Each structure stands twice: as C-alpha cells, then as structure tokens.
Amino acid sequence: MTRAHHRDFRSSQPVVPLRDGSTVRTWKNKFGVDHVFIADRNENMVYGGFVGWIHSEGLYSAISRIRRDYG
C-alpha cells in the first residue's frame, strides 16, 4: 500500500462505521486506483493509502474483515 495524498480524502465515501466512531472510507480515482482512508469521529483523516489494480481484491477483502470484526 502506498500513502495517499490528503487532498483525495474529500472525494472518499464512508463504507464502514467503526465502534469507536471512526470510519473506513473508500474512493476510486479516474484511473481505477482504489484508495482507502480512516477518518476519526470528527471526520479528520487519520490515514490514507492506495493499492495497485492487482491488489484491489485484497484491499476489499481486508475491508470486509474490518466490517465483520470491528464494525
């Protein structure tokens, strides 16, 4: 995973609310590159990263596990 730029955070949408009030957010840019962000309960970006196309399936599998275990 490569660190994402904070400017892309505003384009992301919440996909998994977490128990502590933070959220997992995702965004796909115009080139089809999947991004994931973690926002705190005040909607401030805590982390942002993106994966290459060949790793997108793994990213979404991880998000599903997060939803199951922490959502």
C-alpha positions in Angstrom: 0.0 0.0 0.0 1.2 3.5 -0.9 0.4 6.5 1.1 -2.4 8.6 -0.4 -2.4 12.4 -0.5 -4.8 14.1 1.9 -6.4 16.1 -0.9 -8.1 12.9 -2.1 -9.8 12.3 1.3 -12.6 14.7 0.5 -13.6 12.5 -2.5 -13.9 9.4 -0.4 -17.2 8.0 0.9 -17.8 6.2 4.3 -18.2 2.5 3.8 -17.7 1.0 7.3 -18.6 2.8 10.6 -16.4 1.5 13.4 -17.4 1.1 17.0 -15.2 4.0 18.2 -16.9 6.5 15.9 -14.2 6.4 13.3 -14.9 5.3 9.7 -13.3 3.4 6.8 -13.8 5.4 3.6 -13.0 4.5 0.0 -12.6 6.2 -3.3 -11.6 5.1 -6.8 -9.8 7.7 -8.9 -10.4 8.2 -12.7 -7.7 5.6 -13.4 -9.5 3.0 -11.4 -7.0 3.0 -8.5 -8.6 2.1 -5.2 -8.0 4.3 -2.2 -8.8 3.7 1.5 -8.9 6.2 4.3 -9.5 6.1 8.0 -11.3 9.1 9.5 -11.7 9.8 13.2 -15.0 10.5 14.8 -14.7 14.2 13.8 -14.1 13.3 10.1 -10.4 14.2 10.2 -8.2 12.0 8.1 -6.0 9.6 10.2 -4.6 7.5 7.4 -4.8 7.3 3.6 -3.4 4.8 1.2 -3.9 3.2 -2.2 -3.2 -0.1 -3.9 -2.4 -1.0 -7.5 -5.0 -2.7 -9.6 -3.7 -6.2 -8.9 -4.2 -5.7 -5.1 -7.7 -4.3 -5.2 -9.3 -7.6 -4.4 -7.1 -8.0 -1.3 -8.0 -4.5 -0.2 -11.7 -5.1 -0.4 -11.3 -8.5 1.4 -9.5 -6.7 4.2 -12.3 -4.1 4.4 -14.8 -6.9 4.6 -12.9 -8.4 7.5 -12.7 -5.0 9.2 -16.5 -4.6 8.8 -17.1 -8.1 10.3 -14.6 -7.7 13.2 -14.8 -4.0 14.1 -17.9 -2.6 12.6 
